[in-house]
Amino acid sequence: MIGMEGRADTALLHPGDALELRDRDGLLKALDELDEPVPPRHEGRTTAQRERFVMLRYLRVLAGAGQIQLPLRLEKHPEGANRPPDFLLGWPKEHREESFELTDGSTDEYQRKLSATSADSQTLALPVDINTPEREAAQLWAEILFAAFRRKAEALANGRYSLDHLLIYDLTGLGLLLPLERGNPVLRTMIRDWLSQVKPTHRFGRVSVVRDLALLLDVADSAVVLPLRESPYFRLPVLRARNEESLQENLRKLDRFCRVNSIRHLKAFGSILGDTLEDFGDESDLDLLVEFEPDVRITLLDMARMERELSELTGFKVDLRTAGDLSRYFRQEVLQEAVELGASRG
């Protein structure tokens, strides 16, 4: 078992490493500490680092969508790199496991072109014209990711074993041209046609595509696109903290506050959302709009208590309102412009 303290740089990189994620607070803390960008190639990034990033990014997107069942155990497969799967997700209470194989969604030829076109630029430069029609971009993207799928699927069939989930890490950079939902129909057709023709006895239960900021879940079936939901707290000064660690801890406390108080939505509105924040100072009220779960009875004393607790948590004087508290003359404008800060995830 890997302890989090002092081991964030090495956790889940070696066969048998595991994390016990008992509740949402523990999950958020683990993701904050471990979900780091993959180092560039020139800095000597390893396959294990890339695989850890992809697996944790998968969990982060699902957590943001409220689709994580806890408690769970995440384990780097004890057999090591030479035998699949790469990771196991386990739910001990239900005696259930899901096996994951991870792979890069690219080809050697495409990566050579990508490196060549980006050599003289500080940013990613694609080896295709930025004005490439969407249909052509979708075809190219699908062909590249299908090649990654086929490599793993054939190895699975030849090895005569089955796995629950294949995660393909999209390394094409074509997200600049093509949303996942646009490319998926082409990729789905390729995968379904191959499965129909080959009829492999041993196959992946699901295939998904991970990008840095999104997840295409279950390519060949439900094909749901889930965005990475980054907290607006990193864009708005709604929390005061001594350092990054303190900020992360306060974010988790705010998440817990929403769940304990049956808050469905907690949104910021008013001066903090202006084009500039010069008018939002130490003495400014932090205007928060709250929506509770259905059938929850909230009294004025409850609202006063929550205002006080949120003020202590954020470091600002909080003015907590419901939609019904807002004037009918500007209620609709506030509801449209308010920015989501926290919500109950169950």
Secondary structure as GFF3:
##gff-version 3
##sequence-region A 1 346
A	DSSP	beta_strand	18	21	.	.	.	ID=ss1
A	DSSP	alpha_helix	24	34	.	.	.	ID=ss2
A	DSSP	three_ten_helix	41	43	.	.	.	ID=ss3
A	DSSP	alpha_helix	47	64	.	.	.	ID=ss4
A	DSSP	beta_strand	72	76	.	.	.	ID=ss5
A	DSSP	beta_strand	87	91	.	.	.	ID=ss6
A	DSSP	three_ten_helix	92	94	.	.	.	ID=ss7
A	DSSP	beta_strand	96	105	.	.	.	ID=ss8
A	DSSP	alpha_helix	108	118	.	.	.	ID=ss9
A	DSSP	alpha_helix	134	159	.	.	.	ID=ss10
A	DSSP	beta_strand	163	170	.	.	.	ID=ss11
A	DSSP	three_ten_helix	174	176	.	.	.	ID=ss12
A	DSSP	alpha_helix	180	198	.	.	.	ID=ss13
A	DSSP	beta_strand	204	211	.	.	.	ID=ss14
A	DSSP	beta_strand	214	217	.	.	.	ID=ss15
A	DSSP	beta_strand	224	227	.	.	.	ID=ss16
A	DSSP	three_ten_helix	232	234	.	.	.	ID=ss17
A	DSSP	alpha_helix	244	260	.	.	.	ID=ss18
A	DSSP	beta_strand	263	269	.	.	.	ID=ss19
A	DSSP	three_ten_helix	271	273	.	.	.	ID=ss20
A	DSSP	beta_strand	285	292	.	.	.	ID=ss21
A	DSSP	alpha_helix	300	314	.	.	.	ID=ss22
A	DSSP	beta_strand	317	321	.	.	.	ID=ss23
A	DSSP	three_ten_helix	323	325	.	.	.	ID=ss24
A	DSSP	alpha_helix	331	337	.	.	.	ID=ss25
A	DSSP	beta_strand	339	342	.	.	.	ID=ss26
###
